[in-house]
Amino acid sequence: MISFVVLMSATFSVRAQTPLAPSPTPTPRPTPSLERQFFRNILRDQKAIWTAPFKLKKDDAKWLMPAGVGTMALVTTDRNTGDEISEFDNLEKPSRIVSYAGSLYTVAGVATTFYLVGRNKNNARARETGILAGEATIDSLIVVSALKGITQRGRPDDPRDRSEFFDGGSSFPSGHSAHAWALATVVADEYHDHLAVRIAAFSIATAVSVARYTAGKHYLSDVLVGSALGYGIGQYVYHTHHREMKQHEHPVDRESHWPAITPNLNRRTRQYGVALTWSF
């Protein structure tokens, strides 16, 4: 019994005097850039958007019920309001011009401009605005295209059954409104500290939505639902993927704004060319 106690004491003293090797500190993996995560984030967005109805709570009924009732009221009166606005022929041409601001080409061009200027000027905010605006635009395009295919509502200028659903149309919801509001929401959220930018972004989106109605291309309910979808998608994309940046932080390497051009010459094989390298 005594020998056992002595043996245990000796073992304890040896272990106590042996220093423990420090565990290696794991090297944190760098966060992938928004460019690298672009398409993966779109897939994640779509999953969140289409599964959102299954995640509603009781408190959501406070705004969901009035919104649903209001939309149904507009749907039932769309044909009358559409016929009334069509009597103002002088509004059709200027409305079409204004609605160009919500076309997919224009919105994509604005997002691309933000991104390229951000890279060129080493402006992290403009760069992120371009990426998230492009992401929100693609998200809205996918959602709107799916809903158009499901509802198949006739447009106001459709010679067949106007305003009728499931009749091969493409009126519901308004794609121009959705794209314009998705872009405007991202821009307004990114530049939340610039009131003029926020006012300009939402004013343009509102003008596009109204123009789609006054041009006779959509009904009021089409415009309302499209605008709400664009705004909601823009909000989700920004708050989900926006990255906080410290003041004066420039995560973009100055030397990587534009592709690095390197001549590729091989006289032996008679191969001549130029290599372009653009790191994100």
C-alpha positions as CSV (number, residue, x, y, z in Angstrom):
1,M,0.0,0.0,0.0
2,I,2.8,2.4,0.9
3,S,4.7,1.6,-2.3
4,F,1.6,2.3,-4.4
5,V,1.2,5.7,-2.8
6,V,4.9,6.6,-3.4
7,L,4.7,5.4,-7.1
8,M,1.6,7.6,-7.7
9,S,3.3,10.6,-6.0
10,A,6.4,10.2,-8.2
11,T,4.4,9.9,-11.3
12,F,2.4,13.0,-10.5
13,S,5.5,15.0,-9.8
14,V,7.1,14.0,-13.1
15,R,4.0,15.0,-15.1
16,A,3.7,18.3,-13.2
17,Q,7.3,19.2,-14.1
18,T,7.0,18.2,-17.8
19,P,5.9,21.3,-19.7
20,L,2.9,20.9,-22.0
21,A,3.6,21.6,-25.7
22,P,1.5,24.6,-26.8
23,S,-1.2,23.7,-29.3
24,P,-0.6,25.2,-32.7
25,T,-2.8,28.2,-33.4
26,P,-5.0,27.4,-36.4
27,T,-4.4,29.7,-39.3
28,P,-7.7,31.4,-40.2
29,R,-8.9,30.8,-43.7
30,P,-9.3,34.0,-45.7
31,T,-12.8,35.0,-46.5
32,P,-13.6,34.4,-50.2
33,S,-14.3,37.5,-52.1
34,L,-17.8,38.5,-53.2
35,E,-16.7,37.8,-56.8
36,R,-15.8,34.2,-56.0
37,Q,-19.0,33.7,-54.0
38,F,-21.2,35.4,-56.6
39,F,-23.0,32.5,-58.2
40,R,-23.0,30.5,-55.0
41,N,-24.7,33.4,-53.2
42,I,-27.3,33.5,-55.9
43,L,-28.2,29.9,-55.3
44,R,-28.4,30.6,-51.6
45,D,-30.6,33.6,-52.3
46,Q,-33.0,31.6,-54.4
47,K,-33.3,28.9,-51.7
48,A,-34.1,31.6,-49.1
49,I,-36.6,33.4,-51.3
50,W,-38.6,30.4,-52.3
51,T,-38.6,28.9,-48.8
52,A,-39.5,32.2,-47.1
53,P,-43.3,31.5,-47.1
54,F,-42.7,28.4,-44.9
55,K,-40.9,30.6,-42.4
56,L,-43.6,33.1,-41.7
57,K,-44.6,33.8,-38.1
58,K,-47.9,34.9,-36.6
59,D,-46.6,38.5,-36.2
60,D,-46.1,38.6,-40.0
61,A,-49.9,38.6,-40.4
62,K,-49.9,42.3,-39.3
63,W,-48.5,43.3,-42.7
64,L,-49.2,40.2,-44.8
65,M,-53.0,40.4,-44.5
66,P,-53.3,44.1,-45.5
67,A,-50.9,43.5,-48.4
68,G,-52.8,40.5,-49.6
69,V,-56.2,42.3,-49.4
70,G,-54.8,45.4,-51.1
71,T,-53.3,43.3,-54.0
72,M,-56.6,41.4,-54.5
73,A,-58.5,44.7,-54.6
74,L,-56.2,46.0,-57.3
75,V,-56.5,42.8,-59.3
76,T,-60.3,43.0,-59.3
77,T,-60.2,46.6,-60.5
78,D,-57.2,46.3,-62.9
79,R,-59.2,46.1,-66.1
80,N,-61.1,49.3,-65.3
81,T,-58.1,51.3,-64.2
82,G,-56.1,50.0,-67.2
83,D,-58.9,51.1,-69.6
84,E,-59.0,54.5,-68.0
85,I,-55.2,55.2,-68.3
86,S,-55.2,54.0,-71.9
87,E,-57.3,57.0,-72.8
88,F,-54.4,59.3,-72.2
89,D,-52.4,58.7,-75.4
90,N,-50.0,61.5,-74.7
91,L,-48.5,59.6,-71.8
92,E,-47.5,56.5,-73.7
93,K,-44.4,57.8,-75.4
94,P,-42.7,59.5,-72.4
95,S,-43.7,56.6,-70.2
96,R,-41.8,54.2,-72.5
97,I,-38.8,56.4,-72.4
98,V,-38.8,56.5,-68.6
99,S,-39.4,52.8,-68.3
100,Y,-36.1,52.1,-70.1
101,A,-34.4,52.9,-66.8
102,G,-35.8,49.7,-65.5
103,S,-34.8,47.5,-68.4
104,L,-32.5,44.6,-67.7
105,Y,-29.8,46.1,-69.9
106,T,-29.9,49.4,-68.2
107,V,-29.9,47.9,-64.7
108,A,-27.1,45.5,-65.6
109,G,-25.1,48.4,-67.1
110,V,-25.4,50.5,-63.9
111,A,-24.3,47.6,-61.7
112,T,-21.3,46.9,-64.0
113,T,-20.4,50.6,-64.0
114,F,-20.4,50.7,-60.2
115,Y,-18.2,47.6,-60.1
116,L,-15.6,48.7,-62.7
117,V,-15.3,52.2,-61.2
118,G,-14.9,50.7,-57.7
119,R,-12.0,48.5,-58.9
120,N,-10.4,51.4,-60.9
121,K,-10.7,53.9,-58.1
122,N,-10.0,51.5,-55.3
123,N,-13.4,52.3,-53.9
124,A,-14.6,49.3,-51.9
125,R,-18.1,50.7,-51.5
126,A,-18.7,51.2,-55.2
127,R,-17.2,47.8,-55.9
128,E,-19.5,46.0,-53.5
129,T,-22.5,48.0,-54.8
130,G,-21.9,46.7,-58.2
131,I,-21.6,43.1,-57.1
132,L,-24.7,43.1,-54.9
133,A,-26.7,45.1,-57.4
134,G,-25.9,42.5,-60.0
135,E,-26.7,39.7,-57.7
136,A,-30.1,41.3,-56.7
137,T,-30.9,41.9,-60.4
138,I,-30.3,38.3,-61.3
139,D,-32.3,37.2,-58.3
140,S,-35.2,39.4,-59.3
141,L,-35.0,38.2,-62.9
142,I,-35.3,34.5,-61.8
143,V,-38.2,35.1,-59.5
144,V,-40.1,37.3,-61.9
145,S,-39.6,35.0,-64.8
146,A,-40.9,32.1,-62.7
147,L,-43.9,34.0,-61.5
148,K,-44.7,35.1,-65.1
149,G,-44.6,31.6,-66.2
150,I,-46.9,30.4,-63.4
151,T,-49.5,33.2,-63.6
152,Q,-49.5,33.8,-67.4
153,R,-51.6,37.0,-67.1
154,G,-52.6,38.9,-70.2
155,R,-51.2,42.4,-70.6
156,P,-53.4,45.5,-71.0
157,D,-52.6,45.7,-74.7
158,D,-53.2,42.0,-75.3
159,P,-56.0,41.6,-77.9
160,R,-57.1,38.4,-76.2
161,D,-58.5,38.2,-72.7
162,R,-57.0,41.2,-71.0
163,S,-56.0,40.9,-67.3
164,E,-56.9,37.2,-67.2
165,F,-54.6,34.8,-65.5
166,F,-53.4,31.4,-66.8
167,D,-54.0,32.5,-70.4
168,G,-50.5,32.6,-71.9
169,G,-49.6,36.2,-70.9
170,S,-46.6,37.7,-69.2
171,S,-48.0,40.7,-67.3
172,F,-47.7,39.7,-63.7
173,P,-45.5,40.9,-62.1
174,S,-43.7,43.8,-63.7
175,G,-40.1,42.9,-64.4
176,H,-39.0,46.5,-65.0
177,S,-40.4,47.5,-61.6
178,A,-38.7,44.6,-59.9
179,H,-35.3,45.2,-61.5
180,A,-35.4,49.0,-60.8
181,W,-36.3,48.5,-57.1
182,A,-33.8,45.8,-56.6
183,L,-31.0,48.1,-57.9
184,A,-32.3,51.2,-56.1
185,T,-32.5,49.4,-52.7
186,V,-29.0,48.1,-52.9
187,V,-27.6,51.5,-53.9
188,A,-29.7,53.3,-51.2
189,D,-28.5,50.9,-48.5
190,E,-24.9,51.1,-49.5
191,Y,-25.0,54.9,-49.6
192,H,-27.3,55.2,-46.5
193,D,-25.2,58.2,-45.3
194,H,-26.0,60.2,-48.5
195,L,-29.6,61.3,-48.5
196,A,-29.4,62.7,-52.0
197,V,-28.4,59.2,-53.3
198,R,-31.2,57.5,-51.5
199,I,-33.8,60.0,-52.7
200,A,-32.5,59.7,-56.3
201,A,-32.4,55.9,-56.3
202,F,-35.9,55.5,-55.0
203,S,-37.3,58.3,-57.1
204,I,-36.0,56.7,-60.3
205,A,-37.5,53.3,-59.2
206,T,-40.8,54.9,-58.5
207,A,-40.8,56.7,-61.8
208,V,-40.1,53.4,-63.6
209,S,-43.0,51.6,-61.8
210,V,-45.5,54.4,-62.6
211,A,-44.3,54.5,-66.2
212,R,-45.0,50.9,-66.8
213,Y,-48.6,51.5,-65.8
214,T,-49.0,54.8,-67.7
215,A,-47.4,53.2,-70.8
216,G,-50.1,50.6,-70.8
217,K,-47.7,47.7,-70.4
218,H,-48.8,46.6,-66.9
219,Y,-51.7,46.9,-64.5
220,L,-51.4,48.5,-61.1
221,S,-51.2,45.2,-59.3
222,D,-48.4,44.0,-61.6
223,V,-46.4,47.2,-60.7
224,L,-47.1,46.9,-57.0
225,V,-46.1,43.3,-56.7
226,G,-43.0,43.8,-58.9
227,S,-41.9,46.8,-56.8
228,A,-42.4,44.9,-53.6
229,L,-40.4,41.9,-54.9
230,G,-37.6,44.1,-56.0
231,Y,-37.4,46.0,-52.8
232,G,-37.5,42.8,-50.7
233,I,-34.9,41.1,-52.7
234,G,-32.6,44.1,-52.6
235,Q,-33.0,44.3,-48.8
236,Y,-32.2,40.6,-48.4
237,V,-29.1,40.7,-50.7
238,Y,-27.7,43.7,-49.0
239,H,-28.2,42.6,-45.4
240,T,-27.1,39.1,-46.1
241,H,-23.9,39.7,-48.1
242,H,-22.9,43.2,-47.1
243,R,-19.4,43.3,-45.5
244,E,-18.6,45.8,-42.9
245,M,-15.6,47.9,-43.8
246,K,-13.5,50.1,-41.6
247,Q,-13.0,53.7,-42.5
248,H,-10.2,54.2,-45.1
249,E,-10.0,50.4,-45.6
250,H,-9.1,49.4,-49.1
251,P,-9.4,45.7,-49.6
252,V,-8.7,45.9,-53.3
253,D,-5.1,45.7,-54.2
254,R,-4.2,48.7,-56.3
255,E,-2.2,46.6,-58.8
256,S,-5.1,44.2,-59.5
257,H,-7.7,46.7,-60.6
258,W,-7.3,45.8,-64.3
259,P,-5.9,42.7,-66.0
260,A,-2.1,42.4,-66.0
261,I,-0.9,42.1,-69.6
262,T,2.1,39.9,-70.1
263,P,3.6,39.0,-73.5
264,N,4.0,35.3,-74.2
265,L,6.8,34.7,-76.8
266,N,8.3,31.4,-77.7
267,R,10.5,31.6,-80.8
268,R,11.3,27.9,-80.8
269,T,7.7,26.9,-81.1
270,R,6.8,30.1,-82.9
271,Q,4.1,30.8,-80.4
272,Y,3.2,34.5,-79.9
273,G,0.5,35.8,-77.7
274,V,-0.6,37.9,-74.7
275,A,-1.5,36.6,-71.2
276,L,-4.2,38.4,-69.2
277,T,-4.2,38.0,-65.4
278,W,-6.9,39.5,-63.3
279,S,-7.0,38.5,-59.7
280,F,-10.1,39.1,-57.5
